[in-house]
Every structure is written in C-alpha cells, then in structure tokens.
Amino acid sequence: MIQSESIVSAYAPPFRIVAKYFIAAIVSFVLLNFLLLFNYSEIVGHHFNPKILSINHVATLGWITMIIFGAMFQLVPVVLETKLFSEKLAEIQFWIYLPSVIGLVYCFWVFDTGINMTLSAVLLNLAMFIFSYNIIITMKSVKKWNVTAWYLAAAIFYLIVTAIAGPLLAINLWTPYVKIDHLQYLNLHAHIAFIGWVSMVIMGVSFKLIPMFTLSHGFPLTNAKLAFWILNVGLLGISTIMHYKDTTFLYYIFTGLIVLGIIFFLLQIRIIFKNRIRKKYDIGIKFSVVAYLMLGLTTILGTFIAFVEYQNIINLTLIYGYMIIFGYISMLIVGQMYKIVPFLVWYHKYSSKVGLEPVPMLKDMFNEKFAQIEFYLMITAVFGSLYSLAFGSETGILISFSIMFISSEIFLFNMITIFRK
C-alpha cells in the first residue's frame, strides 16, 4: 500500500466529492462510445458536423474534463500540501457543470445555435470559473512550488482562456460577428483546450504519479522545465497570431515550439521510466506507456497537418482528433484510473481496519484479467479506427467502434466493482 499513500493525506477533500466527478466521467465515457457506435456511418468527412461536434463535447467535457476536475480536487491539496479552499464550491460546481454539459451536447446534436446553446455555454463558463477560483485560491497558500505546481497553474490559465472562448464561439454561431473564419477560431479553441488545459494537467500530474507508481527517483527534471517554458511560449504565441491574417511565418515558428515542448516532455517521461525500480509494468502503467507513445505519434501527425497542404486527404482531421481523444488521453486516463480509484476506495473503506480484520489487497479491488482484455481491445479499436477512417471503410469503423464500446463496458464493470467494494 505504501506506493500510493502520497495520493491521499489529511489535506485531501472528502472522497464523496471526488467520486461524484469520477462516476459522472465514467458514465460519459460509456455514452461517448455508444454514440460513436450508434452513429458510426456519420463519422466521416469534415469535423464541423453537428453529430461530430456533439460527440466531441461528450468526450472533452463529460469524460476528459470531468475526470480532471475530480483528479485535481484530490491531487492538488495532496501534492501542494494545502487544504482545498472550498469543498462547498466543488459541490456547487458539479451541479452547475453537469446540466450545462448535457445542454450543450444536446444543442450541438440538434444544432440549436440560438439562445439555448449560448445559455448552456455561459453556465459551463460559470462552472469553470468556480473551479478556477477554487484552485487559484488553494494554490495561493502554497509555500514551496514544484514543477507539478507550475504546470497546474498554467493549466488553470488555459482553462480560463478556453472557457471564455466557448460562449464567444457559441454567440458567433447564433449571430456572426467575428471577421476571421469561425473554423480558425474553433481550431485555436480546440488546441488551447487539448494542449494548454488537458495536456498541461497530464504533464504536471505525470511528473508526480509515474515516479510514484514505478518507484522511480534520482532523476533530473531539466527536460520537464524546458518543456514547460517552450510549450507556453508556443501556446501564447499561437493564441496571439491566430487573431490576425497573414501570419504564416510566425504560425510555423510557434507551432514548432509546441512540438519541441512535447518532445522535451516525452524525453522526461523516458528518463523517469529508465530510472524506475519496479521493472514490471502493471495494467495501469501499460495503458500509460501506450498513451505516451500515442502522444508521440499524434504530435507527428499534428506537425504534418500544420506544415503540409492536406485538403485532399479524407478524414485526416477526424483521424487526428481520434488519436488525441482515444489513443492518447483516454488510454492515459483509463490507466491512471486503475491506479488511483482502487487505492482511494481502499483507503477510505479499509485503511482503518488494517491489523484488526482481513482486508483486500489492491489487486483484489477489480478484475485484472478483464482489465488486460480491455487493454488489448482498446489498442485494437484505436488502430482499427485509424485504419478504417484513413481508407474509408465503413465496415471497419463499425467493427472498431464496437470493440471500443465493449472495452468501455469492461472499464465500467471494473469501476463499479471497485466502488461497490
């Protein structure tokens, strides 16, 4: 049990707060895969499509961001050794955020670009601002900042930027007012969300969790620090120039910096794994290793899209988005959930009973054989989907989405098993 004890402490909030976000996210993940499977024939062509936009927001808001909210409420107080500013705000945020996500997803599905979409986006904004305020005030009391804190602080900044952009884009669909192409702003919005918000959290938390779970120590963090500064220069640069026309040269410069920052991050992860004491990969780390490899492949594809004319290549942006959401982020989230959730449930249920009565081991908290099957199903589904999208195989898409849906059902089963413990 020692390996995971640093993800809990007296600073952590009540588990019911974190669990609420995790449960909503897990349900969203299953729903996401059901919607993809149910609408497999429509996942083709340009990404600006009502069904694709709706499903994308189930992924980004219901699955990914919901998980991040729960994880940050648990990890920020523990990692930074300070109490969460307000547990009540975390509760209030959830009940504003959940219905606003449902509202926004529905509006995209029926392509209601009027007042309902704008209202949902504004409420979503409010929930994100409540979260940001809660974390910012929490971080103000931190006495000693580490590299993880840097990344998490930057992530909050980009969340605020993303949150502000959301309602503005919704209003522009309702009553167009921006002079530059809406799709250009949508592209910026997506990349600030994925690289600035989501990946900054992933990177910062990785420097804490991966060494802890692999028993890795004694390594320098030079690449992590370089990645932080290079990524932020690139992101801030891109965010500035994409408001203007004819900035191609600067676009290439700042895009190149973002790519370089990701490379330095992956180099740091490689160093952490090389210094590990625990050589054997458990199921959670297996998912994580594949996710980091997929981040590398996604970065290569993203670089190609940024620098090469590709309009005649069918489904390329869909392939890129699928790699980000499923190959990189979802694979990593699932892996870390197999590490974090069993311990949190075990700690709150059984830690006080150790030595007094028999208690389960962490490996007994879920069905590891099922998790292994899920691992291979997810890999098969990811590469099958990418191949099928690339070659326009509707049958291949149906089979691949079916496999991913089955893997999400296994994940749901194991998470229910853990929570029922």
N, C-alpha and C positions, 0 to 999 in steps of 0.2 A: 504493500500500500504506500510505501514511502515515496515512490516515484511521482505520485500525483498530488501529494499533500500540499504542494505550493499553488494549486489552483483553488484552494479554499483557505480561509483564515477567518479570524474574528472580524475582519474588515468587510467580508462578503455580505451582500444583502440576503434576505430570506429566499430560500430556494424556490418558493412558490412564484416569485416574480420572474426569475429566470426560466422556470419550467413553462410558464404561460407562453412566453415568446417561442421557446423551442417547440412546443406542441403545435402551435399555430403554423410554424415554419414547416414542420414535418408533414402536416396535412396539406399545406400548399405545394410541397414537392410532389406528393402523390397526385394532386389535382393538376399540376403542371404537366405531368407525364400522361395523365388521362386525356387532357385537352389536346396535346400533341398527337396522341394516338387516334382520337376521335376525329381530328381534322387533318390527318396526315396528307390527304390529297391537295390541301390548300397551302401547305408549307412549301412553297415554290415561288420563284420569281423575285420581285423586288420586296425588300423588307418593310416598305411603307404600305402595309396592308392591315386592315382592321383586326383580323383574327391574329396575325403575327404580332402586332403591337400589343394586343390584349394578353396573349400568352407570354410575351416578353416581360410584361409588367407583373404577371403572376410570379415569374422567375426572379425578377430583380427586387421586387418589393415584398411579395408574400414569402418567398423562400430565402433568398440571399440576405436581404437587409433585415428581415425579422430575426434570422439566426444571429447576425452580427449584433443587433441590439441586445439580445439575451446574453451573448458571449461577453460583450463589453460590460454589461452590468455585473457579471460575475468576475471578470478578469481585471478590469481597471482598478477597482479597490484593492484587489489582492496584489497585483503587480506593482502598483504605486504606493501601497501601504497607507491607504487613507479611506475613510468611510465614504460611501456614495452619498452625495449631497442630499438627495431626497428620494426615498423609496416611494412616497406617495405620488410624486411626479412620474415615476416609472410606471406605476399602475394607471394613472390618468392617461399617459401617453399611449399605452396599449389600446385602451378603449376608444381613443380618437383615431389611432393609426389603422386598426383592423377594418372598421367600416369604410374608411376613406379609400383603402386599397381595393376593397370589394366594389365600391362605387366607381373608381377609376377604371378598373378592369372591365366592368360591365359597360361603361360608356365607350371604351375602345371597341368592345365586342360588337356593339350595335352602331358604332361610330356616331354617337351623340356628342357632337363637338360644341354644344351650347353651354348653357348655364350649369347643367348637371356635372359635366366634365370639369369645368372651372371650379365649381364648389368643392368637388372631390379633391382636386389638386391643391386647393387652398387649405383644406382640412389636413391633407397629407403634409403640407408645408408646416402647419401648426405643430403636428406631432413631432416632426423632425427638429423643429426649433426647440421644443420642450426637451427632447433628448440631448441636443447640442448644449443647451443651457445647463442641464443637469451634469453632463460630463465636464464641461468647462469649469463650472464652479467646484466640482470634485477635484479637478486637476490643479486648481489654484492653490490648494493646500499641500501639494506635493513638495517635499523638501529637497529631494535628490532625483533629478531627471536622468533616465537612461535612454538607450536608443529606441526601445519599445515606446516609451512616452513620446518621443519626437514623432514617430510615425503615427501614433494615435491622435496626437494634436493636429497634425497635418490632415489626417483623415476627416476630422471634425470640420475643419475649414472647407474641404472639398464637398462634404455632405451639405453644408450650408449653401455653397455655390450651386450644387445640384438641385437642392430644394427650391432655391429662388428661380432657377431656370424652368422648373417643371410647370408652375402656373403660367409663366410668361409664354411658354410654348403652347399651353392649352388655350390661352386667350387668343394667341395668334391663329390657331385653327378656327376659332369662333369668329374673330374679327381681325383679319390680317392687318398687321401694322409694321412688321419688320421689313427692311429694304433688301436684306440679303436672303438668299434661298432658305426656306424653312428647313430643308433637309440638311443644310450645312450646320445650322444650329442644333438640329437633332443629333447629328454626328458628334458635335462637340459635347453635348449633354451626355451622350452615352459614354464617351471616353473619359470625361471627368468623373462620371459615376463609377465606371469599372476600374480605372487606373488610380484616380485620386482618392475616391472613397473606399471602394471594396478592396483594392489591392494594397493600399496603404495599411488598412487594418490587417489584412492577411500577412503582409510582410512584417509588421511590427509584432504581431502575436506569434508568428513563426519563430522569431528570434528568442521567444520565451518558451514556447511549447515543445518545439522539435528538440532542443538540447535537453529539456527535462524528460521527454519520453524516450530518448535514445541514450540517456546518460552521457551526453557529450559536454566537455568542458575544456578550458585551457586554450581556446582558440581566439584569435584577434577578431575585432569587429570592423576592421578597416573598410572592407567591401560594403558592409551594411551602411556605414556612414557616407561613403561615396555615392551609393545608390540613392540615399535619401536626398542629398543635395542636387544631384544630377536630375533625378526624376522631377523634383519640384521646380527647378529652372525650366525644364522642358514643358511641364504642365502649365505653369504660369505663362510661359511664352505662347504656347498654343492657344490658351484661353484668351490672350490679348489679341493676337493677329487674326484669329478667325472671325473677328467682328469687322474686318476690313477686306476689301478686294485687292487682288494683285499682290499677294504676299507669299508667292510660291517659294522663293528662296528661303525666307525665314521659316516657313512651314517645314521645309526639309531639315533645316538646322534643328528646330525644336523637336521634331519627330525623331530625329537621330539621337537626340539626348535622352528621350524617353526610352528608346530601345537600349541605349547604353546603360541607363539606370537599371533596367530589368536584368540585363546581363550581369551587372555587378551584384544584384540581389541573388541571382541563381548561383553565382560563384561563391557567395557567402553561405548559401544553403549547402553547397557541395563541401565546403570546408567543415561545416557543422557535422555532416554525415561522416566525413573522413575521420573525425575525432571522437566518434561515438564509442562507448564501451560496450553497449548492448548491440552485438553484431546482427542478431537475428531480427528480422522485421516481423512485427505482429501485424494483424489485419489493418489496424488504424494507420500504421506507418506505410504499409503497402499502398493504400489509397493515396496517401500524401505524396509518396515518391512519384507515382504516376502523374499526379496533378502538377507537380513541379516540372516534369518532363513535358507535359502538355502546355504549360505556360511557355516553355521554350519554343515549341512548335507553333503555338499561336502567335508569338512575337515575330517569328519568321514570316508567317502568313500576313500579319498586320503590316510588316515592313514592305512586303510585296505590294499590298493594296495601296499603301501610302505613296510609293515611288513609281509604280508601273500603271499604265493605262490598261484597264481590265474590263471595260464595259461589255465586251463580247463573251466573257466567261460567265456561264449560267450559275446562279445561286452562290456566287463567291462570298457575298456579304452574309448570307444565311449560314454558310459553312463556317465563316469566321465567328459569327455570333454563337453558333452551336458549340464550337471548340471552347470559347470563353466560358459559357454558362455550364456546360456539362463536362467537357474534358478537363478543364482547369478548376473552376470554382466549386462545382457540385462534387467532383471527386475529392477535393480537399476538405470540404465541409463534412461529407459523409465520413471520411477517415477520422477527422478530429472529433466528430460526434461519438464515434465508437471509443474514443479515449476519454472524453470529458464527461459525457452523460452517465456512463456506468459508475464512475467514481463519485460524481455529485450525489447520485441516488444512494449509492452505498454509504457514503459519508453521513448523509442526513438520516438514513434509516438504521445503519448498523454500527457506526463508529462507537457509540456509547455502550454497545453490547459486547465489544471485544473482550475476551477473557471471562465473561460472565455466562455466555451461551454460544453454541456454534453459529458462525456467521459465514455467508458465502464468500468465495473468492471473486475478484473482479471478473475473471474469465467465465465465471458461472452466471454472470448477470444477463448474458444473452447467448444465443445460439451461434457459436463461432463458425460452425460448418456452413450455416446459412449465409453468414457474412462473407465467407470465402466464395461461395457460389455467386453472391451479389457482386463481389469484386470482379469476377470474370465476366459476368453478364454485362456490367456497366462498360467494361473495356470493349467487349464485343459490340454493344449497342452504339458506343461513341464512334468507333471506326467504321462500323456498318452504316451508320447515318451519314458520316462524312463521305464515304464512297458512293452511297446511293444519291446524295444531293449533288455530288460532283458529276455523276453520269446520268442524272435524271431518271433513276429507277424508282418508280412509284411503289412497286412491289418490295424493293429493298428498303425503302423508307418505312413502309408498313411493318415489315419484319423487325427492323431495327428499333422503331418506336415501341413495338410490342415487347421486345426484350428489355428496353429501358423501363417500361411500365412495370414489368414483372420484378425487376431489380428494386424499384421504388417500393413495391409491395413487401418485399423481403425486408427492406430497411424499416418500413412502418411496423412490421411484425416484431422485429428485434427491439425497436424503440418502445413499443407497447410492453414487450416482455420486461424491459429494464424498468420502466415506470411502475409497472404492476408489482415489482419486487418490493 
